[in-house]
Amino acid sequence: MYRYVGRVKSIQRGKTGASSYGFIECPVAHCIYGKDVFIPGNAMPSHLAKGDTVSFDIVLGPKGPQTLVLQVLCQQVLPTTHVVPQATAGNQPAVLETSRKAELKEHDSKQSRPAIDTKDVTELHFRKTRNVLEDIFAQHGGFRQELGERFTFLDLGCAPGGFSDFLCSDKRCDRGYGVSLPTSAGGFDLLVSHRRFSCLQEDLMVVESNDLCLESVDICVADAQDLHTMKGERMRSPVSTRAKGVASIKANHRPLGIWALTFRQLSLGLGKLRDGGTMIFRFNAGQYATASWYRHVTNHMFAMLDRCFKIHNILPFKSDVSHVDA
């Protein structure tokens, strides 16, 4: 069984296998990528049908998330259509039972908008962020030279807590601080609890630097995410439609909100980072990477980082294990 489970939303059969395609509806994947998962023809089994429940993995294609491998877990069995027996009186002809048509339509309507279990989404993000940071530390030798024998950390936008949980598990960790949007305002539940870790429930856009922690930290991690696609009406429990950590952002263009959050995290993080410290943050160019304004802002950001860290100390990272589908 693969990582994700969803329902085949649509299938288009072409004259050849290569020209066929389809889409999978998966609430968890939709929360992460904001769209349905594409099925290319070469990954589509001949017996696959609309409504089938499938298990699959995700890779990023030119137009977004797609699957190259999937397994059918349960094939959709539609209710059979009944025919009313021919009446014995009046010699009336047999007719299709329209109530079954209505039942099928109602069934399809209910299946078209699957609910999301907020607990599952939270646990997914927790595992994913923890595994990614573990991969980063493994690739860089645990940052033994940079962090030394003991370190403190600051986790911005920390909930559900995957980064903080991994850092607290390091024997060198002396103390950890976090800040995250309260759940009442649409933030994640915090799944990490450790005696050396404390979290401030506050909006990143309004929190002051002095509220975070009194001391300078050795490492800062910042995870700018937009959960704007996680709509309350698709949840099993009421959740705000505001993005994680961006409750007070009033951006008319979604990428501008992410840029505001990214720069805010850099501002807060660099303000608390000791000289020679390490900072890890998310940067995803996405579909706007070729836009002139996006390149302009990106150049300004890395010019600022160059003055802080020197360009040879700025290292890109993409996990080949834990983050291949993100």
SVG drawing of the C-alpha trace seen along z (x, -y; Angstrom):
<svg xmlns="http://www.w3.org/2000/svg" viewBox="-57 -43 90 53">
<polyline fill="none" stroke="black" stroke-width="0.4" points="0.0,0.0 1.3,-3.4 1.4,-6.7 -1.9,-8.3 -5.5,-6.9 -8.1,-8.6 -11.0,-8.0 -10.8,-8.1 -12.7,-11.3 -12.6,-11.0 -11.1,-9.0 -10.6,-9.9 -9.8,-6.9 -7.8,-7.8 -7.2,-5.8 -3.9,-4.7 -2.8,-4.2 -0.4,-7.2 -3.3,-9.5 -5.5,-8.4 -5.5,-10.2 -7.5,-10.7 -7.7,-12.4 -7.7,-11.2 -9.6,-13.0 -7.7,-12.9 -8.4,-15.3 -5.0,-15.1 -3.2,-15.7 -5.6,-18.5 -4.6,-20.2 -1.0,-20.1 -1.1,-20.9 -4.5,-22.6 -5.6,-20.4 -6.6,-16.8 -3.8,-14.3 -3.2,-13.6 -3.0,-10.0 -1.0,-9.8 -2.0,-7.0 1.1,-4.9 0.2,-4.7 -3.5,-3.8 -4.5,-0.1 -6.8,1.1 -9.4,2.1 -9.4,-1.3 -12.8,-2.9 -14.4,-6.1 -15.2,-5.7 -12.5,-3.2 -10.6,-3.6 -6.9,-3.6 -3.6,-3.8 -0.8,-5.8 2.3,-7.9 2.8,-11.5 5.5,-13.2 5.5,-16.7 4.9,-17.0 4.9,-20.1 1.3,-20.9 1.3,-19.8 0.9,-16.6 0.7,-13.3 1.0,-9.6 3.2,-7.1 2.2,-4.1 -1.2,-3.2 -3.0,-0.2 -6.8,0.4 -8.0,1.1 -11.7,1.3 -13.6,1.1 -16.8,-1.0 -19.9,1.1 -22.9,-1.0 -26.4,-0.1 -28.3,1.9 -31.2,0.3 -34.5,2.0 -37.4,2.3 -41.0,2.1 -42.7,5.3 -45.3,5.0 -48.7,4.3 -51.3,7.1 -54.2,4.6 -54.4,2.0 -51.6,3.6 -49.2,0.8 -45.6,1.0 -42.6,1.6 -40.8,-1.7 -37.4,-2.5 -37.6,-3.1 -36.8,-6.8 -36.1,-6.6 -33.0,-4.6 -31.7,-7.4 -32.2,-9.9 -30.4,-7.6 -27.4,-7.2 -27.3,-11.0 -27.3,-11.6 -24.6,-9.0 -22.4,-10.6 -23.0,-14.0 -21.9,-12.8 -18.8,-11.2 -17.7,-14.2 -16.7,-16.2 -15.0,-13.9 -14.4,-15.1 -11.0,-15.6 -10.1,-14.4 -8.1,-17.2 -6.3,-14.8 -5.0,-12.9 -3.8,-16.1 -2.0,-17.3 -0.3,-13.9 0.8,-13.9 2.4,-17.3 4.0,-16.3 5.7,-13.2 6.6,-15.0 8.4,-17.9 10.1,-15.7 11.5,-13.4 12.6,-16.3 14.6,-17.9 16.1,-14.5 17.2,-14.2 18.8,-17.7 20.7,-16.8 21.9,-13.5 23.1,-15.1 25.1,-17.8 26.6,-15.5 24.3,-16.6 25.7,-20.2 28.3,-19.1 30.7,-21.9 28.0,-24.6 26.0,-23.6 28.8,-22.2 28.1,-20.2 25.0,-22.1 22.4,-24.2 19.2,-26.2 16.7,-26.6 13.7,-28.7 10.9,-27.1 8.7,-29.7 5.3,-28.4 6.2,-25.3 2.8,-23.4 2.2,-20.6 5.8,-20.3 7.7,-17.9 10.8,-20.1 10.8,-20.8 10.2,-17.2 13.3,-16.1 15.5,-18.9 14.4,-18.0 15.3,-14.4 18.9,-15.5 21.0,-15.0 22.8,-18.2 19.5,-20.2 19.6,-22.5 16.4,-24.5 13.8,-25.1 11.3,-27.9 8.4,-27.9 5.7,-30.2 2.6,-29.2 -0.9,-30.4 -3.5,-29.4 -5.9,-26.6 -8.8,-29.0 -7.5,-31.1 -6.9,-28.2 -3.5,-26.9 -2.5,-23.3 -2.7,-21.3 0.7,-21.0 1.8,-17.4 5.1,-17.9 5.5,-18.0 8.9,-18.2 10.3,-19.7 12.9,-21.6 10.5,-23.1 8.0,-25.9 5.6,-27.3 4.0,-30.8 0.5,-30.7 0.6,-33.9 0.2,-35.2 3.6,-35.5 2.6,-38.8 2.0,-40.6 4.3,-38.9 7.3,-41.0 10.9,-39.7 11.2,-40.1 8.2,-37.9 9.9,-34.9 12.7,-34.3 15.2,-36.4 18.3,-34.6 19.9,-34.3 19.6,-30.8 22.0,-28.6 19.6,-27.4 16.3,-28.8 13.9,-26.8 11.0,-28.5 8.3,-26.7 6.2,-29.1 3.1,-27.2 -0.1,-28.3 -3.1,-26.1 -5.6,-28.4 -7.0,-25.4 -8.0,-23.7 -11.6,-24.9 -13.8,-24.5 -16.6,-23.0 -14.4,-20.0 -13.5,-19.2 -15.1,-16.9 -14.6,-19.6 -14.9,-23.4 -11.6,-24.9 -10.9,-28.5 -10.2,-29.0 -7.2,-31.3 -3.8,-30.0 -1.5,-28.7 0.5,-31.6 -1.0,-34.3 -4.1,-35.2 -3.4,-39.0 -2.1,-39.0 -4.5,-40.9 -2.9,-40.0 -5.0,-40.1 -2.6,-37.8 -1.9,-34.6 1.9,-34.4 2.3,-37.9 0.9,-36.5 3.6,-33.8 6.3,-36.4 5.1,-38.5 5.2,-35.4 8.7,-34.4 10.2,-37.8 8.5,-38.1 10.0,-34.8 13.5,-35.8 13.2,-39.1 12.2,-37.4 14.7,-34.5 17.7,-36.7 16.9,-38.9 17.2,-36.0 20.0,-34.1 23.5,-34.3 26.5,-35.3 27.6,-32.2 24.2,-30.5 22.3,-28.3 18.9,-29.1 16.7,-26.7 13.7,-28.0 11.3,-26.9 11.5,-28.5 9.3,-27.2 9.2,-29.1 6.2,-27.2 4.2,-28.3 5.3,-31.9 9.1,-31.2 9.3,-32.6 7.4,-35.8 9.7,-38.9 8.4,-40.3 9.0,-36.9 12.6,-36.8 13.1,-40.4 12.0,-39.7 13.9,-36.4 17.2,-38.2 16.6,-40.8 16.0,-38.1 19.2,-36.2 21.2,-39.4 20.1,-40.1 21.0,-36.5 24.4,-36.8 25.2,-39.8 24.2,-37.8 25.7,-34.4 27.9,-34.8 26.7,-33.0 29.0,-29.9 27.2,-29.2 23.7,-29.2 22.9,-25.6 19.7,-24.4 18.2,-21.1 15.5,-18.8 15.0,-15.5 15.1,-12.5 13.4,-10.4 10.9,-12.2 10.1,-15.2 10.0,-13.8 6.3,-14.5 6.3,-18.0"/>
</svg>
